[in-house]
């Protein structure tokens, strides 16, 4: 069954799905990173949106 993008629940917001272009675009635009950087973070911390955001904020502060 195809992914129904009209049905969005808490699980949709709680995980980063690298297979969905709109999600990748959101994360890369929001944090000013490349797709490969996002993939590396997800590989390192897992697909949890909160873990990805925490890691991206932490690494952004270290660089700044």
Secondary structure as UniProt FT lines:
FT   TURN            5..6
FT   HELIX           10..14
FT   TURN            18..19
FT   HELIX           21..31
FT   HELIX           35..45
FT   HELIX           49..63
//
